Amino acid sequence: MHEINRREFIAIASLLGVGGVLAGCSNPLEDEDDGAESAEAEPDERVLVIGAGVAGMSAGHLLAQRGIDFQILEAASIPGGRVKRTDDFVDFPIPLGAEWLHAAESTLAQIVNDGSVIISQQMRGYLPSDPVAEVIDGELVYDTMGTGFDDLKFVGSTWLDFFDEYIVPNIADRMVFDTQIVAIDHGGDMVTLTDAEGGEWVADRVILTVPMKILQDGDIEFTPGLPESHVEALDRANIWTGMKVFLEFDEAFYPVFVEAGDGSADEQWAYYDAAYGQESDANVLGLFVVGESAHRYQELDPGDELRDFILAELDALFDGAASRTYIQHTSQNWKNEPFVRAAYLADNADSDISQILGQNIGPHVFMAGCSYTRSSDWSSVHTAVKAASDAIEEMFP
């Protein structure tokens, strides 16, 4: 039987448009009955969360709100995972990872989950009249954005700024960094985690939020082993590699979006106005590329080689304007991040992969992450938050 993939799901939901590569569902925290089974938890239990990315931080935040004893163990030296920024490029923060909100603005308040907190984050949507272009046979074909593309950009901030302001203060004293978990023994009444230095961590429950590529590469040893359904899903999961590049120019010679192809191939790339909606005079063009297309950028030295390659690509589209007006560039190659190694589960993956990998690993180990969603939408911040919320609700109904 054919499993509907995410691309087909989005098309059915009428969310495709010029930003189809970036589209998502609009009800990220809507409750679903997924039918997963787990042993009943007690409020005095101790929970360990593996990973301090979006799902891990969100899980910790919700556990803290419930008064549950928990710790978050993060392999890297900082929180955020694939939510990352740089403040050293231009006069507004540059999101090196997740960038857009692919859902209603009210999702921000749902993530905070506290009606007494006022969300001051400023967001900006796109206009139907915004100029866009598609690369067809090496030429730009221009159009306007039109309706149906509802993604929102942060103004003067990023996803990481949002989590730093509203989530991290509630969990900062519960996060332990530079702690890579390499083994999970969940065969008894308690779960024992072993880190790369040989240290052991014991809990009643565990929420596993590490990127899918880490599981696929076998970095964590499970005792008992992973369920066969999870092993099979990981074997056929196409996890896209990914990269983002940002270039500053003297002038904005480009439209709001430039996309290539029809989104059906095992790759996606788009140039876009990264300064759109910002209170800045800087002209910054972003490159978002995942899948097969990413390899041609990732194999280059991130300095002059990458610069020259991209400028040549842009010069061919914009009559040499890129080379004439170039100032500087910066990049983020997610393949090179040791505890990430990829972008996310491919948009054209079969939808049952995220559903299977969202299921518990036995009664004491819960899955939560942008691609462990138990649904037909994945690979965004709001799906990671929803997965964390689902895990907490199941653990402490």
GUNU-133353 format. One record per residue (C-alpha): residue in one letter; residue number from 1; x, y, z. Coordinates in steps of 0.25 Angstrom, whole numbers, plus 5000, padded with zeros to 4 digits. Layout:
% GUNU-133353
+--------+-----+------+------+------+
: residu : num :   xx :   yy :   zz :
+--------+-----+------+------+------+
:      A : NUM :    X :    Y :    Z :
...
+--------+-----+------+------+------+
***
This chain:
% GUNU-133353
+--------+-----+------+------+------+
: residu : num :   xx :   yy :   zz :
+--------+-----+------+------+------+
:      M :   1 : 5000 : 5000 : 5000 :
:      H :   2 : 5005 : 5014 : 4996 :
:      E :   3 : 5009 : 5022 : 5008 :
:      I :   4 : 5006 : 5037 : 5006 :
:      N :   5 : 5018 : 5045 : 5007 :
:      R :   6 : 5019 : 5059 : 5013 :
:      R :   7 : 5020 : 5066 : 5000 :
:      E :   8 : 5007 : 5060 : 4996 :
:      F :   9 : 5001 : 5063 : 5010 :
:      I :  10 : 5004 : 5078 : 5008 :
:      A :  11 : 4999 : 5078 : 4994 :
:      I :  12 : 4986 : 5072 : 4999 :
:      A :  13 : 4985 : 5082 : 5010 :
:      S :  14 : 4986 : 5093 : 5000 :
:      L :  15 : 4999 : 5099 : 5006 :
:      L :  16 : 5008 : 5098 : 4994 :
:      G :  17 : 5012 : 5111 : 4988 :
:      V :  18 : 5025 : 5118 : 4985 :
:      G :  19 : 5029 : 5114 : 4999 :
:      G :  20 : 5025 : 5099 : 4998 :
:      V :  21 : 5039 : 5095 : 5002 :
:      L :  22 : 5036 : 5102 : 5015 :
:      A :  23 : 5022 : 5100 : 5017 :
:      G :  24 : 5015 : 5093 : 5030 :
:      C :  25 : 5002 : 5091 : 5037 :
:      S :  26 : 4995 : 5101 : 5045 :
:      N :  27 : 4991 : 5094 : 5057 :
:      P :  28 : 5004 : 5090 : 5064 :
:      L :  29 : 4998 : 5086 : 5078 :
:      E :  30 : 4985 : 5081 : 5074 :
:      D :  31 : 4982 : 5068 : 5082 :
:      E :  32 : 4982 : 5055 : 5075 :
:      D :  33 : 4979 : 5041 : 5080 :
:      D :  34 : 4991 : 5033 : 5075 :
:      G :  35 : 4988 : 5020 : 5083 :
:      A :  36 : 5002 : 5018 : 5088 :
:      E :  37 : 5003 : 5010 : 5101 :
:      S :  38 : 5012 : 5013 : 5113 :
:      A :  39 : 5012 : 5009 : 5128 :
:      E :  40 : 5005 : 5019 : 5137 :
:      A :  41 : 5015 : 5029 : 5142 :
:      E :  42 : 5015 : 5035 : 5156 :
:      P :  43 : 5017 : 5050 : 5159 :
:      D :  44 : 5029 : 5047 : 5168 :
:      E :  45 : 5037 : 5040 : 5157 :
:      R :  46 : 5050 : 5045 : 5151 :
:      V :  47 : 5051 : 5048 : 5137 :
:      L :  48 : 5063 : 5049 : 5128 :
:      V :  49 : 5062 : 5057 : 5115 :
:      I :  50 : 5073 : 5053 : 5105 :
:      G :  51 : 5076 : 5066 : 5096 :
:      A :  52 : 5074 : 5081 : 5098 :
:      G :  53 : 5069 : 5084 : 5084 :
:      V :  54 : 5055 : 5089 : 5082 :
:      A :  55 : 5048 : 5076 : 5087 :
:      G :  56 : 5057 : 5074 : 5099 :
:      M :  57 : 5056 : 5089 : 5104 :
:      S :  58 : 5041 : 5088 : 5102 :
:      A :  59 : 5040 : 5075 : 5109 :
:      G :  60 : 5048 : 5081 : 5121 :
:      H :  61 : 5039 : 5093 : 5121 :
:      L :  62 : 5026 : 5085 : 5122 :
:      L :  63 : 5032 : 5076 : 5132 :
:      A :  64 : 5036 : 5088 : 5141 :
:      Q :  65 : 5022 : 5094 : 5140 :
:      R :  66 : 5017 : 5081 : 5145 :
:      G :  67 : 5027 : 5081 : 5157 :
:      I :  68 : 5033 : 5068 : 5152 :
:      D :  69 : 5048 : 5065 : 5155 :
:      F :  70 : 5056 : 5065 : 5142 :
:      Q :  71 : 5069 : 5067 : 5136 :
:      I :  72 : 5073 : 5070 : 5122 :
:      L :  73 : 5086 : 5063 : 5116 :
:      E :  74 : 5092 : 5070 : 5104 :
:      A :  75 : 5104 : 5065 : 5096 :
:      A :  76 : 5108 : 5079 : 5092 :
:      S :  77 : 5113 : 5091 : 5100 :
:      I :  78 : 5101 : 5099 : 5097 :
:      P :  79 : 5086 : 5097 : 5096 :
:      G :  80 : 5078 : 5099 : 5083 :
:      G :  81 : 5081 : 5088 : 5074 :
:      R :  82 : 5077 : 5092 : 5060 :
:      V :  83 : 5072 : 5105 : 5065 :
:      K :  84 : 5085 : 5114 : 5064 :
:      R :  85 : 5088 : 5128 : 5061 :
:      T :  86 : 5100 : 5137 : 5059 :
:      D :  87 : 5100 : 5152 : 5064 :
:      D :  88 : 5113 : 5155 : 5057 :
:      F :  89 : 5109 : 5157 : 5043 :
:      V :  90 : 5101 : 5169 : 5041 :
:      D :  91 : 5092 : 5178 : 5050 :
:      F :  92 : 5081 : 5167 : 5052 :
:      P :  93 : 5083 : 5153 : 5057 :
:      I :  94 : 5084 : 5142 : 5046 :
:      P :  95 : 5077 : 5129 : 5048 :
:      L :  96 : 5087 : 5118 : 5044 :
:      G :  97 : 5076 : 5107 : 5046 :
:      A :  98 : 5061 : 5108 : 5047 :
:      E :  99 : 5057 : 5121 : 5043 :
:      W : 100 : 5042 : 5122 : 5040 :
:      L : 101 : 5029 : 5120 : 5048 :
:      H : 102 : 5021 : 5110 : 5039 :
:      A : 103 : 5008 : 5112 : 5047 :
:      A : 104 : 4999 : 5123 : 5053 :
:      E : 105 : 5006 : 5133 : 5062 :
:      S : 106 : 4998 : 5128 : 5074 :
:      T : 107 : 5007 : 5116 : 5074 :
:      L : 108 : 5017 : 5124 : 5081 :
:      A : 109 : 5008 : 5126 : 5093 :
:      Q : 110 : 5004 : 5111 : 5092 :
:      I : 111 : 5019 : 5107 : 5093 :
:      V : 112 : 5021 : 5116 : 5106 :
:      N : 113 : 5008 : 5110 : 5112 :
:      D : 114 : 5006 : 5121 : 5122 :
:      G : 115 : 4995 : 5131 : 5120 :
:      S : 116 : 5001 : 5141 : 5130 :
:      V : 117 : 5013 : 5143 : 5120 :
:      I : 118 : 5012 : 5153 : 5110 :
:      I : 119 : 5019 : 5150 : 5097 :
:      S : 120 : 5026 : 5162 : 5091 :
:      Q : 121 : 5033 : 5155 : 5080 :
:      Q : 122 : 5030 : 5163 : 5067 :
:      M : 123 : 5027 : 5155 : 5054 :
:      R : 124 : 5025 : 5158 : 5040 :
:      G : 125 : 5018 : 5151 : 5029 :
:      Y : 126 : 5019 : 5152 : 5014 :
:      L : 127 : 5011 : 5160 : 5004 :
:      P : 128 : 5003 : 5154 : 4992 :
:      S : 129 : 5010 : 5165 : 4984 :
:      D : 130 : 5024 : 5161 : 4988 :
:      P : 131 : 5033 : 5158 : 4975 :
:      V : 132 : 5038 : 5144 : 4974 :
:      A : 133 : 5044 : 5136 : 4963 :
:      E : 134 : 5047 : 5121 : 4959 :
:      V : 135 : 5059 : 5116 : 4952 :
:      I : 136 : 5054 : 5109 : 4939 :
:      D : 137 : 5065 : 5104 : 4929 :
:      G : 138 : 5075 : 5113 : 4935 :
:      E : 139 : 5066 : 5126 : 4934 :
:      L : 140 : 5058 : 5133 : 4944 :
:      V : 141 : 5043 : 5133 : 4942 :
:      Y : 142 : 5037 : 5144 : 4951 :
:      D : 143 : 5023 : 5145 : 4958 :
:      T : 144 : 5017 : 5150 : 4971 :
:      M : 145 : 5016 : 5142 : 4984 :
:      G : 146 : 5001 : 5141 : 4983 :
:      T : 147 : 4992 : 5136 : 4995 :
:      G : 148 : 4994 : 5123 : 5003 :
:      F : 149 : 5008 : 5125 : 5008 :
:      D : 150 : 5006 : 5128 : 5022 :
:      D : 151 : 5020 : 5126 : 5028 :
:      L : 152 : 5025 : 5137 : 5038 :
:      K : 153 : 5039 : 5143 : 5040 :
:      F : 154 : 5044 : 5147 : 5053 :
:      V : 155 : 5048 : 5162 : 5053 :
:      G : 156 : 5061 : 5166 : 5060 :
:      S : 157 : 5061 : 5152 : 5067 :
:      T : 158 : 5061 : 5137 : 5064 :
:      W : 159 : 5055 : 5124 : 5069 :
:      L : 160 : 5067 : 5123 : 5078 :
:      D : 161 : 5065 : 5137 : 5084 :
:      F : 162 : 5050 : 5132 : 5086 :
:      F : 163 : 5055 : 5120 : 5094 :
:      D : 164 : 5065 : 5128 : 5101 :
:      E : 165 : 5055 : 5138 : 5106 :
:      Y : 166 : 5043 : 5129 : 5109 :
:      I : 167 : 5048 : 5115 : 5111 :
:      V : 168 : 5062 : 5114 : 5116 :
:      P : 169 : 5060 : 5122 : 5129 :
:      N : 170 : 5051 : 5111 : 5134 :
:      I : 171 : 5061 : 5100 : 5131 :
:      A : 172 : 5075 : 5106 : 5131 :
:      D : 173 : 5078 : 5100 : 5145 :
:      R : 174 : 5074 : 5086 : 5140 :
:      M : 175 : 5082 : 5085 : 5127 :
:      V : 176 : 5096 : 5077 : 5127 :
:      F : 177 : 5105 : 5080 : 5115 :
:      D : 178 : 5116 : 5072 : 5109 :
:      T : 179 : 5109 : 5059 : 5112 :
:      Q : 180 : 5107 : 5050 : 5101 :
:      I : 181 : 5098 : 5038 : 5104 :
:      V : 182 : 5104 : 5025 : 5097 :
:      A : 183 : 5095 : 5014 : 5103 :
:      I : 184 : 5081 : 5013 : 5108 :
:      D : 185 : 5077 : 5001 : 5117 :
:      H : 186 : 5062 : 5000 : 5119 :
:      G : 187 : 5060 : 4986 : 5122 :
:      G : 188 : 5057 : 4988 : 5137 :
:      D : 189 : 5048 : 4996 : 5145 :
:      M : 190 : 5058 : 5008 : 5144 :
:      V : 191 : 5065 : 5013 : 5132 :
:      T : 192 : 5080 : 5014 : 5132 :
:      L : 193 : 5088 : 5023 : 5123 :
:      T : 194 : 5102 : 5023 : 5120 :
:      D : 195 : 5110 : 5035 : 5115 :
:      A : 196 : 5123 : 5035 : 5106 :
:      E : 197 : 5131 : 5037 : 5119 :
:      G : 198 : 5125 : 5024 : 5126 :
:      G : 199 : 5116 : 5032 : 5135 :
:      E : 200 : 5103 : 5026 : 5138 :
:      W : 201 : 5089 : 5033 : 5140 :
:      V : 202 : 5077 : 5027 : 5145 :
:      A : 203 : 5063 : 5031 : 5144 :
:      D : 204 : 5048 : 5025 : 5144 :
:      R : 205 : 5046 : 5031 : 5130 :
:      V : 206 : 5054 : 5036 : 5118 :
:      I : 207 : 5050 : 5045 : 5107 :
:      L : 208 : 5059 : 5043 : 5095 :
:      T : 209 : 5060 : 5055 : 5086 :
:      V : 210 : 5073 : 5053 : 5078 :
:      P : 211 : 5073 : 5056 : 5063 :
:      M : 212 : 5069 : 5044 : 5054 :
:      K : 213 : 5083 : 5043 : 5048 :
:      I : 214 : 5089 : 5040 : 5061 :
:      L : 215 : 5080 : 5028 : 5063 :
:      Q : 216 : 5082 : 5024 : 5049 :
:      D : 217 : 5097 : 5024 : 5050 :
:      G : 218 : 5096 : 5015 : 5063 :
:      D : 219 : 5102 : 5025 : 5073 :
:      I : 220 : 5093 : 5020 : 5084 :
:      E : 221 : 5093 : 5005 : 5088 :
:      F : 222 : 5079 : 5000 : 5093 :
:      T : 223 : 5077 : 4989 : 5103 :
:      P : 224 : 5068 : 4983 : 5100 :
:      G : 225 : 5070 : 4987 : 5085 :
:      L : 226 : 5061 : 4996 : 5077 :
:      P : 227 : 5047 : 4990 : 5073 :
:      E : 228 : 5048 : 4984 : 5059 :
:      S : 229 : 5038 : 4995 : 5054 :
:      H : 230 : 5048 : 5006 : 5058 :
:      V : 231 : 5059 : 4999 : 5052 :
:      E : 232 : 5052 : 4997 : 5039 :
:      A : 233 : 5047 : 5011 : 5039 :
:      L : 234 : 5061 : 5016 : 5041 :
:      D : 235 : 5067 : 5007 : 5030 :
:      R : 236 : 5058 : 5014 : 5020 :
:      A : 237 : 5058 : 5028 : 5025 :
:      N : 238 : 5064 : 5038 : 5015 :
:      I : 239 : 5070 : 5048 : 5024 :
:      W : 240 : 5074 : 5061 : 5016 :
:      T : 241 : 5087 : 5067 : 5018 :
:      G : 242 : 5086 : 5082 : 5019 :
:      M : 243 : 5093 : 5096 : 5018 :
:      K : 244 : 5090 : 5110 : 5020 :
:      V : 245 : 5099 : 5122 : 5014 :
:      F : 246 : 5097 : 5137 : 5016 :
:      L : 247 : 5103 : 5147 : 5007 :
:      E : 248 : 5103 : 5162 : 5009 :
:      F : 249 : 5102 : 5171 : 4997 :
:      D : 250 : 5103 : 5186 : 4994 :
:      E : 251 : 5089 : 5186 : 4988 :
:      A : 252 : 5077 : 5176 : 4987 :
:      F : 253 : 5077 : 5172 : 4973 :
:      Y : 254 : 5068 : 5159 : 4976 :
:      P : 255 : 5054 : 5157 : 4978 :
:      V : 256 : 5048 : 5152 : 4992 :
:      F : 257 : 5049 : 5137 : 4987 :
:      V : 258 : 5057 : 5129 : 4976 :
:      E : 259 : 5053 : 5115 : 4975 :
:      A : 260 : 5058 : 5103 : 4966 :
:      G : 261 : 5049 : 5092 : 4962 :
:      D : 262 : 5036 : 5087 : 4965 :
:      G : 263 : 5039 : 5081 : 4979 :
:      S : 264 : 5037 : 5067 : 4974 :
:      A : 265 : 5052 : 5063 : 4974 :
:      D : 266 : 5060 : 5058 : 4985 :
:      E : 267 : 5066 : 5072 : 4988 :
:      Q : 268 : 5061 : 5086 : 4990 :
:      W : 269 : 5068 : 5100 : 4989 :
:      A : 270 : 5064 : 5114 : 4990 :
:      Y : 271 : 5070 : 5127 : 4991 :
:      Y : 272 : 5062 : 5137 : 4999 :
:      D : 273 : 5063 : 5151 : 5004 :
:      A : 274 : 5068 : 5148 : 5019 :
:      A : 275 : 5067 : 5163 : 5022 :
:      Y : 276 : 5052 : 5163 : 5019 :
:      G : 277 : 5044 : 5171 : 5030 :
:      Q : 278 : 5056 : 5174 : 5038 :
:      E : 279 : 5059 : 5188 : 5043 :
:      S : 280 : 5072 : 5189 : 5036 :
:      D : 281 : 5078 : 5195 : 5023 :
:      A : 282 : 5087 : 5182 : 5021 :
:      N : 283 : 5084 : 5174 : 5008 :
:      V : 284 : 5085 : 5160 : 5012 :
:      L : 285 : 5082 : 5148 : 5003 :
:      G : 286 : 5080 : 5135 : 5009 :
:      L : 287 : 5082 : 5121 : 5002 :
:      F : 288 : 5074 : 5109 : 5008 :
:      V : 289 : 5078 : 5096 : 5002 :
:      V : 290 : 5075 : 5082 : 5006 :
:      G : 291 : 5076 : 5068 : 5000 :
:      E : 292 : 5085 : 5065 : 4988 :
:      S : 293 : 5087 : 5079 : 4984 :
:      A : 294 : 5094 : 5082 : 4997 :
:      H : 295 : 5106 : 5073 : 4994 :
:      R : 296 : 5111 : 5083 : 4983 :
:      Y : 297 : 5112 : 5094 : 4993 :
:      Q : 298 : 5117 : 5085 : 5005 :
:      E : 299 : 5129 : 5080 : 4998 :
:      L : 300 : 5135 : 5093 : 4996 :
:      D : 301 : 5144 : 5101 : 5006 :
:      P : 302 : 5134 : 5110 : 5013 :
:      G : 303 : 5143 : 5122 : 5010 :
:      D : 304 : 5147 : 5127 : 4996 :
:      E : 305 : 5143 : 5114 : 4989 :
:      L : 306 : 5128 : 5115 : 4994 :
:      R : 307 : 5128 : 5130 : 4991 :
:      D : 308 : 5133 : 5129 : 4977 :
:      F : 309 : 5124 : 5117 : 4974 :
:      I : 310 : 5111 : 5124 : 4979 :
:      L : 311 : 5115 : 5137 : 4973 :
:      A : 312 : 5116 : 5130 : 4959 :
:      E : 313 : 5103 : 5124 : 4961 :
:      L : 314 : 5096 : 5137 : 4964 :
:      D : 315 : 5104 : 5145 : 4954 :
:      A : 316 : 5098 : 5135 : 4943 :
:      L : 317 : 5084 : 5139 : 4948 :
:      F : 318 : 5086 : 5153 : 4951 :
:      D : 319 : 5095 : 5158 : 4940 :
:      G : 320 : 5107 : 5159 : 4949 :
:      A : 321 : 5101 : 5167 : 4960 :
:      A : 322 : 5106 : 5158 : 4971 :
:      S : 323 : 5120 : 5159 : 4968 :
:      R : 324 : 5119 : 5175 : 4967 :
:      T : 325 : 5112 : 5177 : 4980 :
:      Y : 326 : 5118 : 5166 : 4989 :
:      I : 327 : 5122 : 5169 : 5003 :
:      Q : 328 : 5123 : 5157 : 5012 :
:      H : 329 : 5117 : 5143 : 5015 :
:      T : 330 : 5115 : 5133 : 5026 :
:      S : 331 : 5110 : 5119 : 5025 :
:      Q : 332 : 5105 : 5107 : 5034 :
:      N : 333 : 5108 : 5093 : 5029 :
:      W : 334 : 5099 : 5084 : 5037 :
:      K : 335 : 5106 : 5071 : 5032 :
:      N : 336 : 5119 : 5076 : 5040 :
:      E : 337 : 5112 : 5077 : 5054 :
:      P : 338 : 5116 : 5065 : 5061 :
:      F : 339 : 5103 : 5063 : 5069 :
:      V : 340 : 5094 : 5066 : 5058 :
:      R : 341 : 5101 : 5062 : 5044 :
:      A : 342 : 5089 : 5065 : 5035 :
:      A : 343 : 5077 : 5075 : 5033 :
:      Y : 344 : 5064 : 5066 : 5035 :
:      L : 345 : 5055 : 5055 : 5030 :
:      A : 346 : 5053 : 5058 : 5015 :
:      D : 347 : 5040 : 5065 : 5012 :
:      N : 348 : 5037 : 5053 : 5002 :
:      A : 349 : 5039 : 5042 : 5012 :
:      D : 350 : 5027 : 5033 : 5015 :
:      S : 351 : 5019 : 5038 : 5026 :
:      D : 352 : 5019 : 5025 : 5034 :
:      I : 353 : 5033 : 5028 : 5037 :
:      S : 354 : 5031 : 5039 : 5046 :
:      Q : 355 : 5019 : 5032 : 5052 :
:      I : 356 : 5026 : 5019 : 5055 :
:      L : 357 : 5038 : 5027 : 5061 :
:      G : 358 : 5029 : 5035 : 5070 :
:      Q : 359 : 5025 : 5022 : 5077 :
:      N : 360 : 5030 : 5019 : 5091 :
:      I : 361 : 5042 : 5009 : 5092 :
:      G : 362 : 5036 : 5001 : 5103 :
:      P : 363 : 5028 : 5006 : 5114 :
:      H : 364 : 5039 : 5015 : 5120 :
:      V : 365 : 5046 : 5022 : 5108 :
:      F : 366 : 5038 : 5032 : 5100 :
:      M : 367 : 5041 : 5039 : 5087 :
:      A : 368 : 5040 : 5053 : 5084 :
:      G : 369 : 5046 : 5062 : 5072 :
:      C : 370 : 5043 : 5069 : 5059 :
:      S : 371 : 5043 : 5056 : 5052 :
:      Y : 372 : 5037 : 5047 : 5063 :
:      T : 373 : 5023 : 5053 : 5062 :
:      R : 374 : 5013 : 5041 : 5061 :
:      S : 375 : 5007 : 5050 : 5050 :
:      S : 376 : 5008 : 5053 : 5035 :
:      D : 377 : 5015 : 5066 : 5038 :
:      W : 378 : 5030 : 5067 : 5042 :
:      S : 379 : 5043 : 5075 : 5042 :
:      S : 380 : 5039 : 5088 : 5048 :
:      V : 381 : 5040 : 5095 : 5061 :
:      H : 382 : 5025 : 5094 : 5064 :
:      T : 383 : 5025 : 5079 : 5061 :
:      A : 384 : 5036 : 5077 : 5071 :
:      V : 385 : 5029 : 5084 : 5081 :
:      K : 386 : 5016 : 5076 : 5079 :
:      A : 387 : 5024 : 5063 : 5080 :
:      A : 388 : 5029 : 5068 : 5093 :
:      S : 389 : 5015 : 5072 : 5098 :
:      D : 390 : 5010 : 5058 : 5094 :
:      A : 391 : 5021 : 5051 : 5101 :
:      I : 392 : 5018 : 5059 : 5114 :
:      E : 393 : 5003 : 5057 : 5113 :
:      E : 394 : 5005 : 5042 : 5111 :
:      M : 395 : 5015 : 5041 : 5122 :
:      F : 396 : 5006 : 5049 : 5132 :
:      P : 397 : 4992 : 5049 : 5127 :
+--------+-----+------+------+------+
***
